[in-house]
């Protein structure tokens, strides 16, 4: 009998902490949640603390594999 999968939830303050391919695999084709789009929103200052946006990225891992992600501001 297999043991149950272990899930871990973490919070990243910067999307650079997550591999682009892993994040984009979960984007479902929506261009507004891709790693590139969200990274550009932060790096250009559009979604940055100076404009009132404080990013956090909730990450769900199953045995070291990213299986869920939520951008939150």
C-alpha contacts under 8 A as a table, 3 or more apart, distances in Angstrom:
res1	aa1	res2	aa2	distance
5	X	62	X	6.51
5	X	63	X	6.61
6	X	62	X	5.73
6	X	63	X	5.68
7	X	60	X	6.82
7	X	61	X	5.53
7	X	62	X	4.56
7	X	63	X	6.47
8	X	60	X	5.75
8	X	61	X	5.12
8	X	62	X	6.51
8	X	63	X	7.88
9	X	58	X	7.04
9	X	59	X	5.54
9	X	60	X	4.63
9	X	61	X	6.35
10	X	58	X	5.99
10	X	59	X	5.19
10	X	60	X	6.64
11	X	56	X	6.39
11	X	57	X	5.52
11	X	58	X	4.72
11	X	59	X	6.03
12	X	15	X	6.65
12	X	17	X	6.53
12	X	18	X	7.95
12	X	56	X	5.75
12	X	57	X	5.03
12	X	58	X	6.58
12	X	59	X	7.45
13	X	55	X	6.13
13	X	56	X	4.75
13	X	57	X	6.32
14	X	17	X	5.88
14	X	55	X	7.26
14	X	56	X	7.00
14	X	57	X	7.37
15	X	18	X	5.56
15	X	35	X	7.25
15	X	38	X	7.77
15	X	39	X	6.44
15	X	57	X	6.95
16	X	19	X	7.11
16	X	39	X	7.64
18	X	22	X	7.19
18	X	23	X	6.73
19	X	22	X	5.33
19	X	23	X	6.34
20	X	23	X	5.23
20	X	24	X	6.00
20	X	35	X	5.61
20	X	36	X	7.63
21	X	24	X	5.17
21	X	25	X	6.03
22	X	25	X	5.32
22	X	26	X	7.15
22	X	66	X	6.52
23	X	26	X	5.62
23	X	27	X	6.79
23	X	34	X	7.15
23	X	35	X	6.18
23	X	66	X	7.68
23	X	69	X	7.27
24	X	27	X	4.91
24	X	28	X	7.68
24	X	33	X	7.98
24	X	34	X	5.45
24	X	35	X	6.06
25	X	28	X	7.02
26	X	67	X	7.44
26	X	68	X	6.89
26	X	69	X	7.27
27	X	30	X	5.70
27	X	31	X	7.62
27	X	33	X	5.90
27	X	34	X	5.87
30	X	33	X	5.92
30	X	34	X	6.91
31	X	34	X	5.42
31	X	37	X	7.08
32	X	37	X	6.10
32	X	38	X	7.26
33	X	37	X	6.57
33	X	38	X	6.30
33	X	71	X	7.79
34	X	37	X	5.35
34	X	38	X	6.26
35	X	38	X	5.38
35	X	39	X	5.88
36	X	39	X	5.13
36	X	40	X	6.08
37	X	40	X	5.20
37	X	41	X	6.27
38	X	41	X	5.05
38	X	42	X	6.56
39	X	42	X	5.29
39	X	43	X	6.10
40	X	43	X	5.00
40	X	44	X	5.77
41	X	44	X	5.68
41	X	45	X	6.40
41	X	46	X	5.15
41	X	47	X	5.22
41	X	48	X	7.73
42	X	45	X	5.28
42	X	46	X	6.09
42	X	47	X	4.95
42	X	48	X	5.42
43	X	46	X	7.72
43	X	48	X	7.83
44	X	47	X	7.80
45	X	48	X	5.05
45	X	50	X	7.50
45	X	51	X	7.30
46	X	51	X	6.87
47	X	51	X	6.49
47	X	52	X	7.51
47	X	53	X	5.13
47	X	54	X	7.41
47	X	55	X	7.67
48	X	51	X	5.52
48	X	52	X	6.49
48	X	53	X	4.85
48	X	54	X	6.07
48	X	55	X	7.38
49	X	52	X	4.86
49	X	53	X	4.81
49	X	54	X	5.23
50	X	53	X	7.27
53	X	73	X	5.75
54	X	73	X	5.26
55	X	71	X	7.34
55	X	72	X	5.85
55	X	73	X	4.53
56	X	71	X	6.28
56	X	72	X	5.28
56	X	73	X	6.23
57	X	69	X	6.88
57	X	70	X	5.69
57	X	71	X	4.60
57	X	72	X	5.90
58	X	69	X	5.52
58	X	70	X	5.05
58	X	71	X	6.43
58	X	72	X	7.46
59	X	66	X	6.99
59	X	67	X	7.91
59	X	68	X	5.88
59	X	69	X	4.60
59	X	70	X	6.67
60	X	66	X	5.92
60	X	67	X	5.74
60	X	68	X	4.76
60	X	69	X	6.12
61	X	64	X	5.49
61	X	65	X	5.16
61	X	66	X	4.44
61	X	67	X	5.51
61	X	68	X	6.91
62	X	65	X	5.20
62	X	66	X	6.46
62	X	67	X	6.34
66	X	69	X	7.59
